[in-house]
């Protein structure tokens, strides 16, 4: 390059999966295809009604024009109706909802809207890497709070109040949790809201897994006092198999939404109209849709349990979300190297937990985004090539 990168990039590295996918693609070019169980990209189709609406809306005269920065009124109303019907949350479709081109976009918008040099953001460890990266890109400082298996993968609020919170502006949480699958209760959310109000911290709840293998979907915004100090991100990527469509929303009081809108309106020119109308159709579906896809995920999860049993890992069977999180056996000294050895010996990829923070170093994660036959083939490869080779040594 003839110019240098901005200091804003700092030590920000390419997303782990971008690098790993490139490595896997190279392996695929040179031989047997790798079984990739690492990424939570749903392989199932969106609801048929949604596909039909996308096709129908694509023929509308205004389909290819720029759209409102705030999203279609029909889409905002669909989000509001969905939250009322499924989660017991009453929210103003005109003032308290902002559709997004995927919730990952929203994470960046929130960081850039509310953080700057000198600010701090509380970030879960283990947790989604984008919370840290967007904080750093905004010039602020990540401050990690540790989650542990013993603590149910929930923040220790009592420990947090003993720390210096004077520069903390936002706190990222994510329940059902990725990568651990842990759930949060109404009681815990109530304590969290009290903590946020007392310390003047904005709680940012990233909530894309609410309907995946979760019998009790819950919105943080359903609790009293939440609108004062909380915003929530939701996404259609996982719940409706629309990951590549890039549709989500941020919900909260008008002041927060208007502030985020000021940043977002300078970043894009609206979302494709047929995608918005199809998303509105998805949000209007009843619980039968979730029951259908969760039946498939339960079957897949049973096959993943068999893989982790084969690898002598330990895990809990009550997790929610699109992944199974498991602890590597104690006799494995270097888990990331163990995962890389699996990849190259059996051409099977499992996500190492270290990418979510050092509290995940002893863990592995498998996504439920492949047909049953793929997990069975992965089990066979691991059993005959990897586990057997270790036993022979």
Secondary structure as UniProt FT lines:
FT   HELIX           7..9
FT   TURN            10..11
FT   HELIX           16..29
FT   STRAND          35..36
FT   HELIX           48..57
FT   TURN            58..59
FT   TURN            61..64
FT   TURN            69..70
FT   HELIX           73..87
FT   TURN            93..95
FT   STRAND          97..100
FT   HELIX           103..114
FT   TURN            117..118
FT   STRAND          120..125
FT   HELIX           129..137
FT   TURN            138..139
FT   STRAND          141..146
FT   TURN            149..153
FT   HELIX           157..160
FT   TURN            161..162
FT   TURN            166..167
FT   STRAND          168..173
FT   TURN            178..180
FT   HELIX           186..199
FT   STRAND          202..206
FT   TURN            208..211
FT   HELIX           220..222
FT   TURN            224..225
FT   HELIX           226..229
FT   STRAND          230..235
FT   TURN            237..241
FT   HELIX           243..245
FT   STRAND          248..251
FT   HELIX           254..264
FT   TURN            265..267
FT   HELIX           273..283
FT   HELIX           287..310
FT   TURN            311..312
FT   STRAND          314..315
FT   STRAND          323..327
FT   TURN            330..331
FT   HELIX           335..346
FT   STRAND          348..349
FT   STRAND          351..352
FT   HELIX           353..356
FT   HELIX           358..360
FT   TURN            361..362
FT   STRAND          363..367
FT   HELIX           372..381
FT   HELIX           382..387
FT   HELIX           388..392
//
